[in-house]
Amino acid sequence: SMKPTITKLMLIAAGILFGTLAQAQSYNISFSQNAGMPPGGFVTTDLNTSGTVILGSSTMSANQWSAVQTLPFPFYFYGSLVTQYKVSANGVLTFDVNTAILPGSNTAIPSASLPDSTIAFMWDDFTASAPTASGDVCRVNTYGTAPNRQHWVWYYSYEVGSPAYSYAYWAVVLEESTNKIYIVDQYNAAGTSGTTVGVQLNQTTGVMDPLSPNIIHEPNGTAVTDNDLWTITPSSPCVDPPTPGSATATNTSPCVGQSITLGLTGNSTGSGQSYQWETATSASGPWTATGSSLSSPGLVVTPASGVTYYRAQVTCGTTTLPSQEIAVAVSPAFPGGTYTINASAPASSTNFQSFSSALAAIDCGIAGPVTFNLTGSIHSYNEQITFPSTIGTTTVNTITINGNGDTLTSAGLTNNFATINFDGADHITINNLVVVTTGGASGFALHLMNSSDSNSFNGCTFVASTTATGTTSGCVSMSGSAIDYSTTGTNGTYNTFTNCTTEGGYFGFAFYGLSSAMAGNANNSIINCTVRNYYVYGSYNYYQSNATISGTEFTRPTRSTVSSGYGVYLTTGCTNMLVEKNRIHNLFDAAAASVTSTSYAIYCSSDGTTGNENKIINNLIYNLGGSGTHAGLYLTGANYINVYHNTIALNTQNSTAGTTYGIYATGTAGIDIRNNNIAITRSGTGTKYCLYFTNTGKISDNNNLYVDAPAGTNYVGYYTTPYATLAGVSGWRRCRRLYSWHLSA
């Protein structure tokens, strides 16, 4: 995240609008992380649905202004009384209601892209994924009683930015009498698009958060306690002599090449005050000016290696005084080598007592390959960890964690459900570690996002709730949000799971990509794993390419509360997927035999392409269980798919009902189904089909078909009409009840 983590104070001198009351000539901007809501207590939820919709009553394909709104109380902006405003679809409010300027991509302030008399409250690009959805709206409402009212303008479930945040909730609040402005960053999906926060009088005068235009919407949850808050306060002229205060830095031990934000605390403020930063290699100087004189103390710098001292010369009127200096020491990369994580041994240069302390040591990158060895089946570490993109791993300088059977457990946070989160981290191997989420209905054991590539997980166990039934409980997720398995994004390539086990969750594995970034969601593999006791999905895949799911067992032997059962699920945008050598069975053993939930062992609704067909080969499917609809392979509308050498035995003997399909295929082109063995002996009253085809575009050849269910209606196949036998159908051979059917349609 590029958000600041300490309070910042900024000041800018500004002229007064002509012909107005000189109530204020400048502003202070302060930022507080996880500050909640503005004072007053008028709004207590991030999901506020009160008020009037002024944008988004219909979908929007391009940026636009709202209708002009009238303020319900007197409000002064840069000392000028303003009475009306309008807002844009990308986070700008202007009091210049006659402007012809429509703000485009966000920039620093002051900006020629903004009209005069404007508030940038999380100003961003209009969504790159236009049009907006029908629920993406901007609302307004007024709360409280005179003279202490607040006028709120907030964006609700709003898609914004490039790349787009799939949803964001944020607000600007105008306060009566004080003329303060609050900006609230509330509830958001994860994203990387940068925004601008600040105010602008005209194209030469304005003030902004110094991290603008690169402030990131935090992936906050719905709890108001994690809201980030900017307070923009009118200020008076400075007082000579000024109080310079003490220098501050957002990070006093940054990594090489990492930027920090300088500021002041304990200083006086006011219009007309200026700030000149200086640097030195010792606290006693000599001091050298860096940058130009500023009208606010905020300054973003990239410190040089070693120790650098910073101070500000603060000027008001004829007096200039230096602030107390601050030392910033740049941390070097962590040396390569072998280390231990052992809570029972003293901390040392080679032993870390927690995962968190080990990660802190490599926060500034690594200078060579690093291995962390755990002691093995002794400790359970209760902590949440995130591997960031900044640790500097490469194909040579890798990180290996040998878990040796130890356990890592966490309940997660409201803005990060994962016990382990890979946030853009690459080239990390984790072996034989047990990873548990105790977050119940809101917990992922492992999550990968933001181009986490070339990571390996071998012999690990990932555990989630075996009773939760919501989508926010899962074992391994790969998506654009650490609190949602189904947020699009460029999330990861060449990640491999080998000999791993998942237990519980709504899903075992869920890999969620993005239509415009297929290359960033490719070549992920699940090999020789065991996926157990999930609620719905064993392996869920959306916009994935060139992935392999091989040699893996999908089963739900002991989970009593279950829904529909899918072993492998390939939905929109999956191409050149290889699903091979898997075993899918016993999906309803602990549930009542009368459960009528659907069971599709392998489901595919996605089209491959010529040369990039999806491939379902040599899988074993048997004894699915329950009394709902069963399908060994359910290929609904799926084109360009090869289905070879699969064995499907739908043989549950305690079913009381349920339609049964060996292979169900309804696509229209490039469907090749050959050399499969299908046997249906399932009990129950439902209709049974070995092969069920609609539409043309299929080749079916050398498939061995056997149907001898004790109840219901038995059909060998269906193509425009059901066939109880294949007598008279071209291209079939029969031996007792065993059929081989050739069809080219």
N, C-alpha and C positions, 0 to 999 in steps of 0.2 A: 504494500500500500504506500502511496505517496502522500498520505495525509500526515499533517504534523501531529506530534504526540505531546507537545507542551503548549501552554498558552502563549500566543504571539500577540504583540501589540504593534499596530502600525498607525501612522499618522501622515496625513498629506495636507499641505496648505492649498486652499482653493478660493477662488474669487466668489463674490456674492452675485446671484442673478440680479440684473438691473431692475429697478423699480420694485424691490421687495423688502420685506422685513429682515434685517440682519440678525436673525436668531442664531445661526451657526455658519461658520465659514469652512469647516473641515470635519473629518471623522476619524475616530479611533475604531479599529477593527480588532476584536479579540476572538480567539478560537478556543473551544474546550471540547475535548473528545469524551464521548460517552456521558454527555451532560444532561441528556433527557430533553424535556420541552422548555420553551421560554417561560419566564416567571408569569404567574397569574393563574395557572392551573385550569385554563379554559378548555384546552384540548388534551385528552389523556390517552389517546390511542393513535397509532400510526395508520390505522385502517379507517380513518374518519370518512364517513359518507354523507355528512350533512352539507348544506350549502347549495349554491347554484352553479351548474355547469356552464362555463364560459368558453371552453375549448373541448372538442372531442365528442360533441353530440352526434357526430358522424365520423367515419374514418377519414384520416388525412393522408394524402399522398405527397404533400409538400409543406414546407414551413409557412406559417401564416400568423397574422395578428388576431387576437380576440376582438370582440366588439368593445367599444369604450365603456369603462366602468366609472361610476361616481363614488368617491370616498365618502364614508358616512360621518367623518369628523375632520376638523382642520388638521392638516399635516404639513410640516415644513421640511423641505428637502434642500440642502445646501443654503439654508436661510430663506428659501422662497416658499410661499404658501402654494401648495398644489391641491387640486380638487378632483382631477380625473387621471385615469391611467388605462393602459392596455397591456396585455402580455402576449409573448410569442410562443410558438410551439416548441421552442428549444431553450426555455428558461431565462427569458429576459422580460423585465417589467420597465416600461417607460412612462414618465409623466408628460412627455412630448407627444400628445395624442394625435397630432397632425403630421407626424414625421412620415416621410416616404422611404426611410431606411428600414429594411427588413434584415435583422442580424443573421449572418451566416455562421460559418465555423468559428468557434470561440478562439479568442486571442488574449493577450495581456491587455490590461487597462492602464492608461486611456487608449481607446481604439476608434479608428475611423469607421469600423464596422457597426458601431453602436450609435443610436441617436443620442442627443443631449438628454440630461436629466433621467438617467437610467440606473436601474439596479440589475446587476448580473447575479442571479441566484441559481448556482449550478448551471451556468450557461454552457451549452454543449452544442454539438452538431444536431441537426434534425436527424431522425433515425435513418440509419443506412439500410434498414429492412422495411422500408415503406411498402404498403400503407400501415398506419397505426391500427391497432385493433379497436373494436367498438367500445371496449371498456377503458381505453386510455383517455382519461379526462383531466381537465383542470377545473377546480372548483374554487369558489370564494364564499366567505361567510364572516360575519362580525360577531364578536363575543364580548360580554361584560357590559358595564354601565358607565355612562359619562361621569367623570372625565378620565376613566381608566380602561377604555375599550381597546381591543386588538382586532385588526382587520387581517384575516388570513387569506392567502392565495396559495393553493397547494395542488401538486400534480399527483394523481392517484393511479397506481398500476400502469405507469407511463413508459412506453418504449422510446428510448432516446439514445443518441450517440452513434459514433462510427469508430470501431465496431459497436453495435447496438447493445445497450443493456436491455434484456428482455422485459424487465419491469423495474421501475424506480418510483419511490415515494419521497417527495421533498417539498419544502414550503418556504415562502417569504411572509414575514409577519410585520405589519406596520402598527406601532403603538402610539396611542393618543397621549397628548401632553408631553411625554418624554421625547417624542419624535425619533425613538430608537427603531432600528431595523434588525430583525432576527432572521437568520437563514438556518433552516433545520434540514439535515440529511437524515432521512428516516429509515425506510425499509427498502432494500435493494437486492437485486441479483448481483452476482460477481461480474466484473467487467474491467476493461482497461482503458476506455475512452476518457480522456482528461477533460476537466471542466474549469470554469472561471468563477470566482466569487469576488464581488467588489461593487463599488458605486462609481458613477461617472457623471461629472458636471457637463463637460464638453470634450472635444477631441484632444485637448491638451491637459485636462485636469481630471484626475480620478484617483482612487485608492483601491487596492486589491490585496487579497491574501497573497503573500510572496510565492506560494507554490502554484498560483495560477500561471498559465492555463492548464496545469497538469494535475489538478486535484482529482482524485478518483472517488467515485461513489463507493463507500464501504459496503460490503455484502452484509449489511445489518439484518437482524431478524425483526420480528414484530414487537418485541419488548421496547418500550420507550426509553429504557435505561441505557440502551446502546446508541441512541441518537447523538450525532455530532452537531454542535451549535456554534454559529458565528453570531456575535453581537456587534452591531455597527452603531456607534454612539456619536452624536454631534459633540464637537469640542469647542473650547474657547481659545482665544489667543494665548500663546506661550508667555511665561513670566521670566524676566531677566533678573538675576542669573538663573539658568536652568539647573535642575537636579539630574545629573547624567545617569545615575543608577549603576547597575551591574550588567555586564554582557552575559547573554545566554546562548546556548546552542542546542539544537534538537538532538544532537548526538556528539558527545565529546570523545568518542573512540570509533570514528567511522572507518570503513574499509578503504583501501586504495581505490581512488576514482569515484568514491561515493560523495554526493553532494549533501550539505547540511544547510539549515537555515539559522542565521544569527539573529538575535533580538536583544531587547533590553528588559530588565525588570527593575522596579523601584524607581523608575525615572519619571520626571515631569513630562507633560505633553501639552500640546496646544498648537494652534495654527501659527505658521511662521518659524517653527523650530526645524532645524536641519541636523543631519547626521552624516558624519564622514568616518567610515570604518578604516582601521589601521591594523597592520600585522607586524609581528616581530618573532624572532626565534628565541627570545627570552623575555621574562616578565619586566625586565628593566630596559628593554629596547636594544637598539634604536628602532623606532617605529616608522613604517612606510605606509602611505595611504594606498588603499585598494579600492578601485572603482571610483565613482563620482559621488558628489554630495547628494544626499537623499532627503526627501521630505517625510520619510517614514523609516523606522529603524530596521525593518526587515530586510535581510540580504541573503541570497542563496550563494554559497561558495563551495568550491571543491578543494579541500585542504591538500597541501603537498605532503609527501611522506615525512615521517618524523613528527615532532611537536611544533605546533604553531600557536602563538598567542594572538588573540583578537581583542580589540577595544574600539569604542566609538567616541569620536569627538562630537559633543552635542553643543549646538549653537542656538542661542536665542538673543536677539538684539545685538549687543556689542560684546557679549560674553560667550566664550567657548571653554568647555570643561570636559576632561576625559572620563569615561566610565571605568569601572573596575574591570580589569581584563579577565579573560577566560582562556584556559589552555585546552587545545584539541590535539589529541595524539592519534595518528593514523595507525590502525592495527595491521600487522603483516599477515600474510597467508599462513595457514596452519601447516606445519611440516608433515610430509608423508611418513608413514610408518604404521606399526601395529600397536593398538591401545586396547584397554579393557573398559567395560562398563560393569561395575561391581559395587552395589550399595553397601556391602559388608566390609569393603576394604577402604582405607583412608584415601581421600582425594590426593592426587599427585599429578606430576607432569605426564604420566602414562595411564592413570586410572581416573575414570569419571564415575561419580556415584549416582548419576541419573542420565537418561537420554537427553534431557534438556541441557545439562551442563556440557555434554558431548557436542550437541548441536551449536551451543553458544561458542564453543572453541573453534568450530569451522565456519562461523558466520561470515568471516571475511575471505572465504575461499581456502583452497588447499594447494600446497606446493608440490604434492606428489600423491600417489595412491595411498589411501587411508583404509585401514581395517579396524573395526571395533568388535571385540570378542566379548560375549556375555558368558557368565559362569556356568549356566546350564541347569535348568529345572530347579533353581533355588529361589529366585526372586520373582515377584510380581510387581512391576513398576506401574504406579498409578499416575500417569501424566499424558498430556496431549502434545504431540510434536508436529511441526511443519517443516518440510524440506523446501527452502526457497530456491529461486533460480540463481541467486547470487553466490552460491557456494563454489562455483567455478569448476565443476567437474567436467572432464573431457573423456574421450575414448581411452586416454592413457591415465589421467589422474581421476581414478574412480573411487567410490566409497563402497565398502562391503561391511555389512552388519551380520555377524554370525550369532543368531539368537540362541542356539543350542537348547531350544525348548523353553526358554524363559518367556514370560508373559508381559505384555504391555496393555494397560487398561485405561479407558477414559470415558467419562459421561459426555464429553464434548461441550460445546458452547452454543449459544443461540445463533451465532453467525458462522459457526464451523462445527458440524456434527461429527467430524472424523477424528478417530483416535490418531491415525497418521494421515497427514495431508501432504501430497506432493504438489506444490504450487510452482510449476515451471522447472522442476528439478529433473536432471538427466543423469544417466550412467551410474545409478545406484543399485546395488544388489542386496537383498535381504534374504537370509537363509534361516529356516527353521525357527521362526519367531511366531508366537501365538499372539494375535492382535484382537482385542475384545472391545466392543463398544457396550457400555452399560447405560447408554442414553435411552434405552427403551424404544418408544415410538419415534424418537428423533436421534438416530445414531447410525453412523457408517463406521465400519472398522477401518477401511482404507479408502481414500479418495485421491484421484489424480485429475489435474486441471492445468490450463494455461501452458500447453505444449510441454508436458512432462514426457520425455522421450527416452527410449532405450534403457528402461529399468527392468530388473529381473527379480522375481519372487519365487523362491524355491523351497518346497517343503514347509511352507507357512500355513497356519490355520487362522482363518478370519471368522469371528463369531459375532453375530447380532442376535436380537431378540427372536425367540421362537414362539412368541405370543402376539407381538405387534402385527397389525394388519394394514398399516398405512405405508405409503410410498417413501416416507422419510426414514424407514428402517431398512438397512441393507448391509451386505458384507463388503463388497468391492464396487465402488462407483467411479465412473470417469465422465465428468460433465463440467459445464461452465460455472457451477455453483457448488459450494461445499455444504449447502443445506437442501439440495434438490438434485435428484438423479437425472432429471430431464431438461436441464438447461443447456442449450446449444453452445458450442465453442470449439476452438482448436485445442483439443484436450490432450492428445498423446499419440505417439507412434512407436512401433517396435517395443512395446511393453510385453513381457512374457511372464506367464504364471505356469509353473511346472510343479507337478506333484503337490499341489496345494489343496486344502480342504476349506470349504465354506460351510457354515452351520447357521441356519436361521435366516432372518431378514425377509423383507418383501421380495427380494431378489438375492441370488448368489452373486452374479456379476451383472452390471449394467453399464454399457459403453455407449455414450450419447454424443454424436458428432454434430456436424454443421454442413449444410448443402454446399456452401461456397468455400469450404475448407476441407475437401475430402482428403487431400494429401496430409493434412494434419491430424487425421483420425484413421490411420492405416496400419496394417501389418502388426496388429496386436494379436496375441496368441494365448489360448488356454489349453494346456497340454497335460494329459494324464492326471487331471484333478478329480476331486470328489466334491459334488455340490449337493448338500443335504438340507432337508427340512426347511426349504424356502416357502413363502406364502403363495406366490404366483409364478415368478420367472426364475428359471435356473440361470440362463444366459440371455440377456436382453441386448439387442444391437440395433442402433439407429444411425444412419449415415456413417457406416464403417466400410472400409474396403480392404481387400487382400488379407483379411483376418483368418486365423485358423482356430477351430475348436475341435480338438482331437483327443481320443483316448480317455474321455472324461465320463464319469458316472454321474447321472442325475437321478436323485431318488428322494422320497419323503417318507421314510419308514416309520418315524415316531412322532410326526407332527399331527396333532388331532384337529387343530383349527386351520383349515386350508381353504383356498379358493380354487379357481381354475388352475390347471397344472400344465405348464410349458417347460419342456427341457431346454430347447434352443429356440429362440424367437428372433427372426430376422424381419425387421419392418423397414420402413421407408429409407431408400438411399443406400442399401447394402449391396455391394457388387463384388464379384470375384471372391466370395466367401467360401471357405472350405470347412465343411462340417463332416467329420469322418471318424470312424472307429469308436463312436460313443455308445454308452449303454444308458438307456432311459427306461425306468421301470419303477413299479411300486410307489405310485404317487399318492395313494389314498389309504395306505395300510392302517393308520391309526384313526382314520375317520370312519364314520358309519358307512356300511355298504350302500345305504340309500342315498348318500350324497350325490347330487346331480350336477355338480360342477363339471365344466368342460375339461377335457384332457387332450391336448394336442402335443404329442411328444416333440415333433419338430414342426415349427410354423414358419412359413415364409410368405410375405406379401410384397416382396421387393423384386424389382426387375434387375437382372443382370444385363449385359450387353454382349454382342457378338465378340468372342475372344475373351470376355470377362464374365463368363457365366457363373452363377452361383452353383456350388457343387455339394451334393448330399450323397455321401458314399460310405458304404460298408458300416452302417450303424445297426445296432441291435436294440429293438424296442419290444417290450413284453410286459404282461401282467400290470397294466396301468392302474386298475382298481376303480371302484366307485361305479355309479349308475348314471353318469351323464354321457354326453356325446364324446366318443373316442375317435381319434385319428392318429395313425402312426405318423404320416406326413400330411400336413395340411397346407397346400400350396394355393392360396387364394389370390387369383389375379397375377401370379408370379410368372414372368416370362424369362426366357433365356436361363434355363436352369437344367442341370444334369443330375439325374437321380439314378445311381448305380449300386448294385450289390448290397442293398439293405435287407435285413431280415426283420420282419414285423410279425409278432405273434400276439394278437389281441385275444387273450385267453383267460381273462378274469372270470371266475366261476361263481362269484356271489353277487354279480350285477343283477339288478331286477329290471332294468330298462336301459335305454340309451342307444341312439344311432351310432353305427360303427363304420369307419372308413379305414381301409388299409392305406391307400394313397388317394388323396382328394386333390384334383388339379383343375383349375378353371382359367388358366392363362390362355393366350391366343397365339403365341409365337415362341419358337426356340425351346420347346420343352421336350427333353429326351429322358425317357424312363425305361431302363433296361436292367435285366438280370437281377431282379428283386424277388425275394421270397416273402410271401404274405400268407399267413394262416389265421383264420378267424374261427374260434370255437367259444367265444364269449357267451355267457348266459344272459338272460333278460329278453324283454319283449321287443326291443328296438330292431330296426332294419339294419342289415349288415351288407357292406359292399367291400370286396377286395380292392377294386379300382373304381373310382368315380370321376369321370371326365365330362366336362362341358367345353364347348367351343372347339375350334380347329387349332392347328399349330403344334400337334403333339406327335411324338414317336414313342410307341410302347412296344417293347419286343423282349422275348425270352424271360418274361416274368412268370414265376411259378405261383399259382393262386390256389388256395385251399380254403373252403368255407364249409363248416359243418357245425354251426351253432345249434344248441338244443332247443332254442326258442326264438321267436321273432321270425322275420322273413329274410332268407338268405339269398343274396345275389352275388354272382361272381364279379360282375361289372356293371357299369352304367356308362352309356354314351348315347345320348338322345333318348334312350329308353333303358330300363333295367333288364339285365340278363340273369335269369336263374341258372342257366347253363350257357355254354357258348356253342351249343349245337347249331350249326347253320351259319355261324359267324366266321367270316373269312380269317384265316391265319391262326386258328387255335388248335391245340393238341390236348388230349384228355387221357388221364390214367386214373380210374376211379373218380375221386372228387378233386383231383389235382389237375389244374389247367395251366397252359401257357398261352398267352394271348399276344398276337402281333397286331398292332394298330398303327396306321399312319394316316393322320387326319389333319 
